[in-house]
């Protein structure tokens, strides 16, 4: 550390807390990374605390005291009277961090989530606690939701109230826990409930306002921005499902900025993967490859981000018709997936076990199918059949949308492999459901399959029968 930076740390308002934290951590024989994992924070946050560069959140201080067995020593240091620091202007660097947000505030229509879907603890639906990570935080009871979310919202509609006493009354941590539980409920309901996109976006707007108020008061809205990135990702996915690509990309962009501001590696990587999916729907391989490389650049030490990057790079090169690069990244992705460790699966639990194998096979099958479309390589198409069939066989019953999409992709892979009869037989299982679906990726798969069958085998009896069924299903 240079003399200038050491002097800055010595004069920082939380310098004494940071010095004592460093001493206690070293006495416990822990690295910053190990301590961060135990309290649910990134090691860079521990580093900033020890350097006196940020205010220690109260909930984190309690966890540090518990992990380091200090009998409340760190909390006592924080409780000592001290001068309130002046805002330095260092945060936020991005003037668009809180606004403008996509769309417009919509009064009313949010409603309360279904209490039967209320989680008891976090993580839930892949959502970790925005303050404590995977530490297993309890959430408020569903009956406490009105107290957490009550009050008049914009344009007279019901929405959360931030900065008017709600956060102080129930505590920031409890409020953030409750909002994470709400999002978990909405995820469980959203994909079968048309109105839930309004609920997600309404809560997200209020959360962004709360973050802005905390920021204006001179504090880093760490938990609010982490949770905001998760809300933005769900909002973007809901808009993407409805084919609203521009709005989806705007939400993903906001989520990415919020994740960057708090160094949230998992959120950054998964948001970039969603952006890859969007540009793939637009058929833009160069932009997809750029986002896919961005996933790998998030943190080169994490195997799961490298694996995710390789999967999307394989699909991008497939779109571009580059067979050698596509196959190379498929090999790298399989190798990386086989080497995922406990830390990887802690951050990306959806890559564990059968679910992880399903997702990897799905991506590989999609890449090989795309490669077959671009190059006419029927060997790649037959490999796509194998990978997609394995993936579909591992889809849990509740993931009906994933099964529908993979069934159509399997049929299209058979068509690319030169077997229209098999393609029609597979597609017939889900044709009425596929025609009724308004999900953009399902629509894209159905359109591609129809193009392949109608283009080369339009006169075959089974293809004529398929087209008749397609017309009947659309009536």
C-alpha positions as CSV (number, residue, x, y, z in Angstrom):
1,X,0.0,0.0,0.0
2,X,1.4,3.4,-0.9
3,X,1.8,6.2,1.7
4,X,-1.1,8.1,0.2
5,X,-3.6,5.3,0.4
6,X,-2.5,4.3,3.9
7,X,-3.1,7.8,5.0
8,X,-6.5,7.8,3.5
9,X,-7.4,4.6,5.2
10,X,-6.1,5.9,8.6
11,X,-8.4,8.9,8.4
12,X,-11.5,7.0,7.2
13,X,-14.5,7.0,9.5
14,X,-14.4,3.2,9.9
15,X,-10.7,2.8,10.0
16,X,-10.6,1.5,13.6
17,X,-13.3,-1.1,12.8
18,X,-11.3,-2.2,9.7
19,X,-8.0,-2.5,11.6
20,X,-9.6,-4.6,14.3
21,X,-11.4,-6.7,11.8
22,X,-8.1,-7.5,10.0
23,X,-6.5,-8.4,13.3
24,X,-9.3,-10.7,14.4
25,X,-9.5,-12.4,11.0
26,X,-5.8,-13.1,11.0
27,X,-5.9,-14.4,14.6
28,X,-8.6,-16.8,13.4
29,X,-6.4,-18.0,10.6
30,X,-8.8,-17.0,7.8
31,X,-8.2,-15.4,4.5
32,X,-10.4,-12.6,3.3
33,X,-11.9,-15.1,0.8
34,X,-12.7,-17.6,3.5
35,X,-14.2,-15.0,5.8
36,X,-16.3,-13.6,3.0
37,X,-17.7,-17.1,2.2
38,X,-18.6,-17.7,5.8
39,X,-20.6,-14.4,6.2
40,X,-22.0,-14.5,2.6
41,X,-20.1,-11.6,1.2
42,X,-17.5,-11.3,-1.6
43,X,-13.9,-11.1,-0.5
44,X,-13.6,-7.6,-2.1
45,X,-16.2,-6.4,0.4
46,X,-14.1,-7.7,3.3
47,X,-11.1,-6.0,1.9
48,X,-12.9,-2.7,1.7
49,X,-14.1,-3.0,5.3
50,X,-10.6,-3.7,6.5
51,X,-9.3,-0.7,4.6
52,X,-11.9,1.5,6.2
53,X,-13.4,2.4,2.8
54,X,-17.1,1.5,3.4
55,X,-19.6,1.6,6.2
56,X,-20.1,-1.9,7.8
57,X,-23.8,-2.9,7.5
58,X,-25.2,-3.8,10.9
59,X,-26.3,-7.3,9.9
60,X,-22.9,-8.0,8.6
61,X,-21.2,-6.8,11.8
62,X,-23.4,-9.2,13.8
63,X,-22.3,-12.1,11.5
64,X,-18.7,-11.1,11.7
65,X,-18.8,-11.1,15.5
66,X,-20.5,-14.5,15.5
67,X,-18.0,-16.1,13.0
68,X,-14.9,-14.6,14.7
69,X,-16.3,-15.3,18.2
70,X,-15.6,-11.7,19.4
71,X,-18.4,-11.4,22.0
72,X,-19.7,-8.3,20.2
73,X,-16.4,-6.4,20.0
74,X,-16.9,-5.3,16.4
75,X,-20.5,-4.1,17.1
76,X,-19.2,-2.2,20.1
77,X,-16.6,-0.4,18.0
78,X,-19.3,0.5,15.5
79,X,-21.6,1.8,18.2
80,X,-19.1,4.4,19.5
81,X,-20.1,8.0,18.7
82,X,-18.4,9.3,15.5
83,X,-18.8,12.1,13.0
84,X,-21.1,11.3,10.1
85,X,-19.0,11.2,7.0
86,X,-19.5,13.7,4.2
87,X,-20.5,12.3,0.8
88,X,-17.5,12.2,-1.4
89,X,-19.3,11.9,-4.7
90,X,-17.4,8.7,-5.5
91,X,-20.6,6.7,-5.8
92,X,-22.4,6.3,-8.1
93,X,-20.1,6.8,-11.0
94,X,-22.8,6.0,-13.6
95,X,-25.4,8.8,-13.8
96,X,-28.0,6.3,-15.2
97,X,-27.7,4.0,-12.2
98,X,-31.3,4.6,-11.0
99,X,-33.0,6.2,-14.0
100,X,-34.5,6.1,-16.5
101,X,-36.2,2.8,-16.1
102,X,-38.1,1.0,-18.9
103,X,-41.8,1.6,-19.4
104,X,-44.0,3.6,-17.0
105,X,-45.4,3.2,-13.5
106,X,-48.7,1.4,-13.6
107,X,-51.1,2.0,-10.7
108,X,-52.6,-0.9,-9.0
109,X,-52.8,-4.5,-10.2
110,X,-49.9,-5.8,-8.2
111,X,-51.7,-7.8,-5.4
112,X,-50.0,-10.0,-2.9
113,X,-48.1,-13.1,-3.8
114,X,-49.7,-16.5,-3.1
115,X,-48.7,-17.4,0.6
116,X,-48.6,-21.1,-0.4
117,X,-45.5,-20.3,-2.4
118,X,-43.8,-18.3,0.3
119,X,-40.3,-19.6,1.1
120,X,-39.2,-20.2,4.7
121,X,-35.6,-19.4,4.1
122,X,-33.2,-18.0,1.4
123,X,-31.9,-19.0,-1.0
124,X,-35.2,-19.8,-2.8
125,X,-35.7,-20.2,-6.6
126,X,-32.0,-19.5,-7.0
127,X,-32.3,-16.1,-5.2
128,X,-29.7,-15.6,-2.4
129,X,-30.0,-13.1,0.4
130,X,-28.8,-9.7,-1.0
131,X,-26.9,-9.1,2.3
132,X,-25.8,-12.5,3.5
133,X,-25.6,-14.6,0.3
134,X,-26.2,-18.3,0.9
135,X,-26.1,-18.1,4.7
136,X,-29.7,-19.4,5.0
137,X,-31.5,-16.3,6.2
138,X,-35.0,-16.6,7.5
139,X,-37.7,-14.4,5.9
140,X,-40.6,-12.6,7.4
141,X,-43.9,-14.4,7.6
142,X,-46.4,-13.8,4.7
143,X,-48.7,-12.0,7.1
144,X,-46.1,-9.4,7.7
145,X,-46.1,-8.4,4.0
146,X,-48.6,-5.5,4.4
147,X,-46.3,-3.9,7.0
148,X,-43.3,-4.3,4.7
149,X,-45.1,-3.1,1.5
150,X,-47.9,-0.9,2.7
151,X,-48.5,2.7,1.7
152,X,-49.6,4.8,-1.3
153,X,-47.5,4.3,-4.4
154,X,-47.0,6.4,-7.5
155,X,-50.1,7.6,-9.3
156,X,-52.2,6.5,-6.3
157,X,-51.5,2.8,-6.9
158,X,-50.3,0.4,-4.1
159,X,-46.6,0.1,-3.9
160,X,-43.8,0.0,-1.3
161,X,-42.8,3.1,0.6
162,X,-39.1,3.8,0.9
163,X,-37.7,6.6,2.9
164,X,-40.9,7.3,4.8
165,X,-40.1,5.2,7.9
166,X,-40.8,1.7,6.5
167,X,-37.2,0.7,6.3
168,X,-36.4,2.1,9.8
169,X,-39.5,0.5,11.3
170,X,-38.8,-3.1,10.2
171,X,-35.1,-2.8,9.5
172,X,-33.4,-2.8,6.2
173,X,-32.3,-6.4,6.4
174,X,-35.8,-7.7,7.2
175,X,-37.3,-5.6,4.4
176,X,-34.7,-6.9,1.9
177,X,-35.4,-10.5,3.1
178,X,-39.1,-9.9,2.6
179,X,-38.7,-8.5,-0.9
180,X,-36.5,-11.4,-1.9
181,X,-39.2,-13.8,-0.7
182,X,-41.8,-11.9,-2.7
183,X,-39.6,-12.2,-5.8
184,X,-39.3,-16.0,-5.2
185,X,-43.1,-16.2,-5.1
186,X,-43.5,-14.2,-8.2
187,X,-41.0,-16.4,-10.1
188,X,-43.1,-19.4,-9.1
189,X,-46.3,-17.8,-10.3
190,X,-45.1,-15.5,-13.1
191,X,-44.7,-18.0,-16.0
192,X,-48.4,-18.9,-15.7
193,X,-49.8,-15.5,-14.7
194,X,-50.1,-12.7,-17.2
195,X,-50.3,-9.9,-14.5
196,X,-47.1,-10.8,-12.6
197,X,-44.8,-8.8,-14.9
198,X,-46.6,-5.7,-13.6
199,X,-45.9,-6.8,-10.0
200,X,-42.3,-7.5,-10.7
201,X,-41.7,-4.2,-12.4
202,X,-43.7,-2.2,-9.9
203,X,-41.7,-3.6,-7.0
204,X,-38.5,-3.1,-9.0
205,X,-39.3,0.6,-9.5
206,X,-39.9,1.1,-5.8
207,X,-36.7,-0.7,-4.9
208,X,-34.7,1.5,-7.3
209,X,-36.2,4.6,-5.6
210,X,-35.2,3.2,-2.2
211,X,-31.7,2.6,-3.5
212,X,-31.6,6.2,-4.8
213,X,-32.6,7.5,-1.4
214,X,-30.0,5.5,0.5
215,X,-27.4,6.6,-2.1
216,X,-28.4,10.3,-1.6
217,X,-27.9,9.9,2.1
218,X,-24.3,9.0,1.4
219,X,-24.4,5.3,1.9
220,X,-23.8,2.5,-0.6
221,X,-27.2,0.8,-1.3
222,X,-25.5,-2.6,-1.4
223,X,-28.4,-4.9,-0.6
224,X,-30.8,-2.8,-2.6
225,X,-28.7,-2.9,-5.8
226,X,-28.0,-6.7,-5.5
227,X,-31.7,-7.4,-5.1
228,X,-32.5,-4.8,-7.8
229,X,-30.2,-6.8,-10.2
230,X,-32.2,-10.0,-9.4
231,X,-35.5,-8.2,-10.0
232,X,-34.3,-6.7,-13.2
233,X,-33.2,-10.1,-14.5
234,X,-36.7,-11.6,-13.8
235,X,-38.4,-8.5,-15.4
236,X,-36.2,-8.9,-18.5
237,X,-37.0,-12.6,-18.8
238,X,-40.7,-12.0,-18.5
239,X,-40.5,-9.4,-21.2
240,X,-38.3,-11.6,-23.4
241,X,-40.9,-14.4,-23.0
242,X,-43.5,-12.0,-24.5
243,X,-41.3,-11.1,-27.4
244,X,-40.6,-7.6,-26.1
245,X,-36.9,-7.7,-26.9
246,X,-36.2,-4.0,-26.5
247,X,-37.7,-3.7,-23.0
248,X,-36.0,-7.0,-22.0
249,X,-32.6,-5.7,-23.0
250,X,-33.2,-2.4,-21.2
251,X,-34.0,-4.3,-17.9
252,X,-30.9,-6.5,-18.4
253,X,-28.8,-3.4,-19.0
254,X,-30.0,-1.8,-15.7
255,X,-29.4,-5.1,-13.8
256,X,-25.9,-5.3,-15.2
257,X,-25.1,-1.8,-14.0
258,X,-26.4,-2.5,-10.6
259,X,-24.5,-5.8,-10.4
260,X,-21.3,-4.0,-11.5
261,X,-21.8,-1.3,-8.8
262,X,-21.7,-3.9,-6.0
263,X,-19.3,-6.4,-7.7
264,X,-22.0,-9.1,-7.9
265,X,-20.2,-11.7,-10.1
266,X,-23.0,-14.3,-10.3
267,X,-25.6,-11.7,-11.3
268,X,-23.3,-10.2,-13.9
269,X,-22.6,-13.5,-15.5
270,X,-26.2,-14.7,-15.6
271,X,-27.4,-11.3,-16.9
272,X,-24.8,-11.5,-19.7
273,X,-26.1,-15.0,-20.5
274,X,-29.6,-13.6,-20.9
275,X,-28.3,-10.9,-23.2
276,X,-26.7,-13.7,-25.3
277,X,-30.1,-15.4,-25.6
278,X,-31.7,-12.1,-26.7
279,X,-29.2,-11.4,-29.5
280,X,-29.3,-15.1,-30.6
281,X,-33.1,-14.7,-31.1
282,X,-32.1,-11.8,-33.4
283,X,-29.6,-14.0,-35.2
284,X,-26.6,-11.8,-34.4
285,X,-23.6,-14.1,-33.9
286,X,-21.0,-11.3,-33.5
287,X,-22.8,-9.6,-30.7
288,X,-23.6,-12.9,-29.1
289,X,-19.9,-13.8,-29.1
290,X,-19.1,-10.5,-27.5
291,X,-21.5,-11.0,-24.7
292,X,-20.3,-14.7,-24.3
293,X,-16.7,-13.5,-24.0
294,X,-17.9,-11.0,-21.4
295,X,-19.2,-13.9,-19.3
296,X,-15.8,-15.5,-19.2
297,X,-14.1,-12.2,-18.4
298,X,-16.3,-11.6,-15.3
299,X,-14.0,-13.7,-13.2
300,X,-11.5,-16.1,-14.7
301,X,-11.0,-18.0,-11.5
302,X,-14.6,-19.3,-11.4
303,X,-15.1,-22.5,-13.4
304,X,-18.8,-22.1,-13.7
305,X,-18.6,-18.7,-15.4
306,X,-16.0,-20.2,-17.8
307,X,-18.3,-23.1,-18.5
308,X,-21.2,-20.8,-19.1
309,X,-19.1,-18.7,-21.4
310,X,-18.0,-21.7,-23.4
311,X,-21.6,-22.9,-23.8
312,X,-22.7,-19.5,-25.3
313,X,-19.5,-19.2,-27.4
314,X,-20.4,-22.6,-28.9
315,X,-23.8,-21.3,-29.8
316,X,-22.4,-18.1,-31.2
317,X,-19.9,-19.8,-33.4
318,X,-22.6,-22.2,-34.5
319,X,-24.7,-19.3,-35.7
320,X,-21.7,-18.0,-37.6
321,X,-21.2,-21.5,-39.2
322,X,-17.7,-22.0,-37.6
323,X,-17.8,-25.7,-36.9
324,X,-14.3,-26.0,-35.5
325,X,-14.7,-23.3,-32.9
326,X,-18.2,-24.5,-32.0
327,X,-16.9,-28.0,-31.3
328,X,-13.9,-26.7,-29.4
329,X,-16.1,-24.7,-27.0
330,X,-18.4,-27.7,-26.6
331,X,-15.5,-29.8,-25.5
332,X,-14.3,-27.0,-23.1
333,X,-17.8,-26.7,-21.7
334,X,-18.1,-30.4,-21.0
335,X,-14.7,-30.4,-19.4
336,X,-15.4,-27.4,-17.2
337,X,-18.8,-28.8,-16.1
338,X,-17.2,-32.0,-15.0
339,X,-14.7,-30.0,-12.8
340,X,-17.2,-27.7,-11.0
341,X,-16.5,-27.7,-7.3
342,X,-18.4,-26.8,-4.1
343,X,-17.8,-23.1,-4.5
344,X,-19.0,-23.1,-8.1
345,X,-22.2,-24.9,-7.1
346,X,-22.8,-22.6,-4.1
347,X,-22.9,-19.6,-6.5
348,X,-24.6,-21.4,-9.4
349,X,-26.8,-24.2,-7.8
350,X,-28.7,-24.5,-11.1
351,X,-25.6,-26.1,-12.6
352,X,-25.6,-29.0,-10.0
353,X,-26.7,-32.5,-10.6
354,X,-29.4,-33.5,-13.0
355,X,-30.5,-29.9,-13.5
356,X,-27.0,-28.8,-14.4
357,X,-26.6,-31.8,-16.9
358,X,-30.0,-30.9,-18.4
359,X,-28.9,-27.3,-19.0
360,X,-25.5,-28.2,-20.4
361,X,-27.0,-30.8,-22.8
362,X,-29.7,-28.3,-23.8
363,X,-27.1,-25.7,-24.7
364,X,-25.0,-28.2,-26.6
365,X,-27.9,-29.6,-28.4
366,X,-29.0,-26.1,-29.4
367,X,-25.5,-25.3,-30.6
368,X,-25.2,-28.4,-32.7
369,X,-28.7,-27.9,-34.2
370,X,-27.7,-24.3,-35.1
371,X,-24.5,-25.5,-36.7
372,X,-26.5,-28.0,-38.8
373,X,-28.8,-25.3,-39.9
374,X,-25.9,-23.0,-40.9
375,X,-23.7,-25.6,-42.6
376,X,-26.1,-28.5,-43.6
377,X,-23.9,-30.9,-41.6
378,X,-26.2,-33.9,-40.8
379,X,-23.6,-35.4,-38.5
380,X,-23.9,-32.4,-36.3
381,X,-27.7,-32.7,-36.5
382,X,-27.6,-36.3,-35.3
383,X,-25.4,-35.3,-32.4
384,X,-27.9,-32.5,-31.7
385,X,-30.6,-35.2,-31.5
386,X,-28.7,-37.1,-28.9
387,X,-27.9,-34.1,-26.7
388,X,-31.4,-32.7,-26.9
389,X,-33.0,-36.1,-26.2
390,X,-30.8,-36.5,-23.1
391,X,-31.7,-33.0,-21.9
392,X,-35.4,-33.5,-22.4
393,X,-35.3,-36.7,-20.5
394,X,-34.0,-34.9,-17.4
395,X,-36.6,-32.0,-17.4
396,X,-38.6,-32.1,-14.2
397,X,-42.4,-32.3,-14.6
398,X,-43.0,-28.7,-13.3
399,X,-40.8,-27.2,-16.1
400,X,-43.5,-27.5,-18.8
401,X,-42.1,-24.6,-20.8
402,X,-38.6,-26.2,-21.0
403,X,-40.0,-29.5,-22.0
404,X,-42.1,-27.9,-24.8
405,X,-39.1,-25.9,-26.1
406,X,-36.8,-29.0,-26.0
407,X,-39.4,-31.1,-27.8
408,X,-39.6,-28.7,-30.7
409,X,-35.8,-28.5,-30.8
410,X,-35.6,-32.3,-30.9
411,X,-38.1,-32.3,-33.8
412,X,-36.1,-29.7,-35.6
413,X,-32.8,-31.6,-35.0
414,X,-34.4,-34.7,-36.7
415,X,-35.5,-32.5,-39.6
416,X,-31.9,-31.2,-39.9
417,X,-30.7,-34.8,-39.8
418,X,-32.8,-35.6,-42.8
419,X,-35.6,-37.6,-41.1
420,X,-38.8,-35.6,-41.6
421,X,-40.9,-38.6,-40.3
422,X,-39.2,-38.5,-36.9
423,X,-39.5,-34.7,-36.8
424,X,-43.2,-34.8,-37.4
425,X,-43.8,-37.6,-34.9
426,X,-42.0,-35.8,-32.1
427,X,-43.5,-32.4,-32.9
428,X,-47.0,-33.9,-33.0
429,X,-46.8,-34.5,-29.2
430,X,-46.9,-30.8,-28.4
431,X,-48.2,-29.1,-31.5
432,X,-51.4,-27.6,-30.1
433,X,-49.6,-26.3,-27.0
434,X,-46.8,-24.9,-29.1
435,X,-49.2,-23.0,-31.3
436,X,-51.0,-21.5,-28.3
437,X,-47.7,-20.4,-26.6
438,X,-46.7,-16.8,-26.8
439,X,-43.2,-17.4,-25.4
440,X,-40.7,-16.0,-27.9
441,X,-38.2,-18.9,-27.8
442,X,-41.0,-21.5,-28.3
443,X,-42.3,-19.4,-31.2
444,X,-38.8,-19.2,-32.7
445,X,-38.3,-23.0,-32.4
446,X,-41.7,-23.7,-34.1
447,X,-40.9,-21.2,-36.9
448,X,-37.6,-22.9,-37.6
449,X,-39.1,-26.4,-37.6
450,X,-41.9,-25.3,-39.9
451,X,-39.4,-23.7,-42.3
452,X,-37.2,-26.8,-42.5
453,X,-40.2,-29.2,-43.1
454,X,-42.0,-27.0,-45.6
455,X,-38.8,-26.1,-47.5
456,X,-37.5,-29.5,-48.4
457,X,-40.2,-32.0,-47.8
458,X,-43.5,-30.1,-48.4
459,X,-44.9,-32.9,-50.7
460,X,-44.4,-35.8,-48.2
461,X,-47.7,-37.1,-46.8
462,X,-46.5,-36.9,-43.2
463,X,-45.4,-33.3,-43.7
464,X,-48.8,-32.4,-45.4
465,X,-50.5,-34.0,-42.4
466,X,-48.3,-32.0,-40.0
467,X,-49.2,-28.7,-41.8
468,X,-52.9,-29.6,-41.5
469,X,-52.5,-30.2,-37.8
470,X,-50.7,-26.9,-37.5
471,X,-53.6,-25.1,-39.1
472,X,-56.1,-27.0,-36.9
473,X,-54.2,-26.1,-33.8
474,X,-54.2,-22.4,-34.7
475,X,-57.9,-22.2,-35.1
